[in-house]
Amino acid sequence: MSCLPLGKSIWLNLPGSGTKCVSEEIQTNVVVLADYTVISDDHTTQIATISAKVTSPYGNNLHHVENVTHGQFAFTTSEAGNYLACFWMDGHTQGGVGANVNLDWKTGIAAKDWESVARKEKLEGVELELRKLEGAVEAIHENLLFLKSREAEMREVSEATNSRVAWFSIMSLGVCIVVSGLQLWHLKHFFQKKKLI
């Protein structure tokens, strides 16, 4: 399993049997767009077919196809977490030969169609680049806010754990003191009965 950076392509070598998966941790309300293509090693006319499945962090199927040589999927995330894309060879491949899959996975600002934005808003050159930079800044700002909220959650968990450990330590010390006192009291009475003290 591997993680993908923002808007990058990855080359997967699929074995004849088994599954290869890639994952990416994505926030909510992020656009995801991906294209995948099977590429033949020996450049023959017969290209192997694969199956593809994309699942959300809670196991919901977002995309599932079988017996394809290429495809694409697009969705807007509804839950934060690891989104998983898995690829495997279809069962009727000959001789257990694998295949190569080119996966172009884009998220957030990288998935936006800037050509249609430029046509729609009649932007050219520097204006379009400024709009792209503005989108990148907004994506970075949203990511920082997300990281800030995650840090606050982690800090709360850490403080709660620290508080529990402190109370456990105090209780353990109290139990040790009480047990020591009871041992001294018991030994004192034992030695008094035996008339050693």
C-alpha positions as CSV (number, residue, x, y, z in Angstrom):
1,M,0.0,0.0,0.0
2,S,1.3,3.4,-0.8
3,C,0.2,7.0,-0.4
4,L,-0.1,9.5,-3.2
5,P,0.9,13.1,-3.2
6,L,-1.4,15.8,-4.5
7,G,-2.0,15.3,-8.3
8,K,0.6,12.7,-9.1
9,S,0.8,9.6,-11.3
10,I,1.9,6.2,-10.1
11,W,2.9,3.1,-12.0
12,L,1.6,-0.2,-10.5
13,N,3.0,-3.6,-11.5
14,L,0.1,-6.0,-10.9
15,P,1.0,-9.6,-10.3
16,G,-0.9,-12.4,-12.0
17,S,-2.7,-13.1,-8.8
18,G,-3.2,-10.8,-5.8
19,T,-4.1,-7.2,-5.4
20,K,-2.2,-3.9,-5.4
21,C,-3.7,-1.0,-3.5
22,V,-3.0,2.7,-3.1
23,S,-4.4,5.0,-0.5
24,E,-4.6,8.7,0.3
25,E,-5.8,10.4,3.4
26,I,-8.3,13.0,2.3
27,Q,-10.4,15.5,4.2
28,T,-14.2,16.0,3.6
29,N,-15.6,18.0,0.6
30,V,-12.5,17.4,-1.6
31,V,-12.9,16.6,-5.3
32,V,-11.0,13.4,-6.4
33,L,-10.4,12.6,-10.0
34,A,-8.4,9.6,-11.3
35,D,-7.7,7.9,-14.6
36,Y,-6.2,4.5,-15.0
37,T,-4.9,2.6,-18.0
38,V,-3.4,-0.9,-18.5
39,I,-0.1,-0.8,-20.4
40,S,1.2,-3.8,-22.1
41,D,4.8,-4.8,-21.4
42,D,5.5,-6.5,-24.7
43,H,3.5,-3.9,-26.8
44,T,1.2,-6.6,-28.2
45,T,-2.3,-6.0,-29.4
46,Q,-3.8,-8.0,-26.6
47,I,-4.0,-6.0,-23.4
48,A,-4.8,-7.7,-20.1
49,T,-8.1,-6.8,-18.3
50,I,-8.2,-5.7,-14.7
51,S,-10.7,-5.0,-12.0
52,A,-10.7,-1.8,-10.0
53,K,-12.4,-0.9,-6.7
54,V,-12.4,2.3,-4.7
55,T,-13.6,2.4,-1.1
56,S,-14.2,5.2,1.4
57,P,-12.7,5.1,4.9
58,Y,-15.9,3.5,6.2
59,G,-15.9,0.8,3.5
60,N,-18.5,2.3,1.1
61,N,-18.0,1.4,-2.5
62,L,-17.3,4.5,-4.6
63,H,-16.2,2.7,-7.8
64,H,-16.2,-0.9,-8.9
65,V,-15.6,-2.3,-12.4
66,E,-14.4,-5.6,-13.8
67,N,-12.9,-6.7,-17.2
68,V,-11.6,-3.2,-18.2
69,T,-8.4,-2.0,-19.8
70,H,-8.9,1.7,-18.8
71,G,-11.3,3.7,-16.8
72,Q,-11.7,6.7,-14.5
73,F,-13.5,7.7,-11.4
74,A,-14.5,10.9,-9.8
75,F,-16.2,11.8,-6.5
76,T,-16.4,14.4,-3.8
77,T,-15.4,13.0,-0.4
78,S,-18.1,12.9,2.2
79,E,-15.9,11.6,5.1
80,A,-12.4,12.3,6.2
81,G,-9.9,9.4,6.2
82,N,-8.0,7.0,4.0
83,Y,-9.5,6.4,0.6
84,L,-8.4,3.1,-0.9
85,A,-8.1,2.2,-4.6
86,C,-7.3,-1.5,-5.4
87,F,-6.5,-3.1,-8.7
88,W,-6.2,-6.8,-9.6
89,M,-5.9,-9.0,-12.7
90,D,-9.1,-10.7,-13.9
91,G,-9.1,-14.4,-13.3
92,H,-8.9,-15.5,-16.9
93,T,-5.4,-14.2,-17.6
94,Q,-3.1,-16.7,-19.2
95,G,-0.1,-18.1,-17.4
96,G,-0.4,-15.8,-14.4
97,V,1.2,-13.0,-16.3
98,G,0.9,-9.6,-14.6
99,A,0.3,-6.2,-16.1
100,N,1.3,-2.6,-15.6
101,V,-1.3,0.1,-14.6
102,N,-0.7,3.8,-14.9
103,L,-2.8,5.6,-12.3
104,D,-3.2,9.4,-12.5
105,W,-4.8,10.5,-9.2
106,K,-5.7,14.1,-8.6
107,T,-7.2,15.7,-5.5
108,G,-8.4,19.2,-4.5
109,I,-7.0,22.0,-6.6
110,A,-5.1,19.7,-8.9
111,A,-8.5,18.1,-10.0
112,K,-9.9,21.4,-11.1
113,D,-10.4,21.9,-14.9
114,W,-8.6,25.2,-15.4
115,E,-9.2,25.3,-19.1
116,S,-13.0,25.5,-18.6
117,V,-12.6,28.1,-15.9
118,A,-10.5,30.2,-18.2
119,R,-13.1,29.9,-21.0
120,K,-16.0,30.6,-18.7
121,E,-14.5,33.7,-17.1
122,K,-12.5,34.8,-20.1
123,L,-9.2,34.6,-18.2
124,E,-5.8,34.7,-20.0
125,G,-2.2,34.4,-19.0
126,V,-1.4,36.1,-15.7
127,E,-5.0,36.3,-14.7
128,L,-5.4,32.5,-15.0
129,E,-2.1,31.9,-13.1
130,L,-3.3,34.3,-10.3
131,R,-6.5,32.3,-10.1
132,K,-4.6,29.1,-9.9
133,L,-2.4,30.6,-7.1
134,E,-5.5,31.8,-5.3
135,G,-7.0,28.3,-5.4
136,A,-3.7,26.8,-4.2
137,V,-3.6,29.3,-1.3
138,E,-7.2,28.4,-0.4
139,A,-6.4,24.7,-0.4
140,I,-3.3,25.3,1.8
141,H,-5.4,27.4,4.2
142,E,-8.1,24.7,4.4
143,N,-5.4,22.1,5.0
144,L,-3.9,24.2,7.8
145,L,-7.3,24.6,9.5
146,F,-7.8,20.9,9.2
147,L,-4.3,20.3,10.8
148,K,-5.1,22.8,13.5
149,S,-8.3,21.0,14.4
150,R,-6.5,17.6,14.4
151,E,-3.8,19.0,16.6
152,A,-6.4,20.3,19.1
153,E,-8.1,16.9,19.2
154,M,-4.7,15.2,19.8
155,R,-3.9,17.7,22.5
156,E,-7.2,17.0,24.3
157,V,-6.5,13.2,24.1
158,S,-3.0,13.7,25.4
159,E,-4.1,15.9,28.3
160,A,-6.9,13.4,29.2
161,T,-4.4,10.5,29.1
162,N,-1.9,12.5,31.2
163,S,-4.6,13.3,33.8
164,R,-5.6,9.6,34.0
165,V,-2.0,8.5,34.4
166,A,-1.5,11.1,37.2
167,W,-4.5,9.9,39.1
168,F,-3.5,6.3,38.6
169,S,0.0,7.1,40.0
170,I,-1.5,8.9,43.0
171,M,-3.9,5.9,43.6
172,S,-1.0,3.4,43.3
173,L,1.1,5.4,45.8
174,G,-1.9,5.5,48.2
175,V,-2.4,1.8,47.9
176,C,1.3,1.2,48.6
177,I,1.2,3.4,51.7
178,V,-2.0,1.7,53.0
179,V,-0.5,-1.8,52.4
180,S,2.8,-0.8,54.1
181,G,0.8,0.5,57.1
182,L,-1.2,-2.7,57.3
183,Q,1.9,-4.8,57.1
184,L,3.6,-2.8,59.9
185,W,0.4,-3.1,62.1
186,H,0.2,-6.9,61.4
187,L,3.9,-7.5,62.1
188,K,3.7,-5.4,65.3
189,H,0.8,-7.5,66.6
190,F,2.4,-10.7,65.5
191,F,5.6,-10.0,67.4
192,Q,3.6,-8.8,70.5
193,K,1.7,-12.1,70.6
194,K,5.0,-14.1,70.3
195,K,6.3,-11.8,73.1
196,L,9.3,-10.8,71.0
197,I,8.7,-7.1,71.5
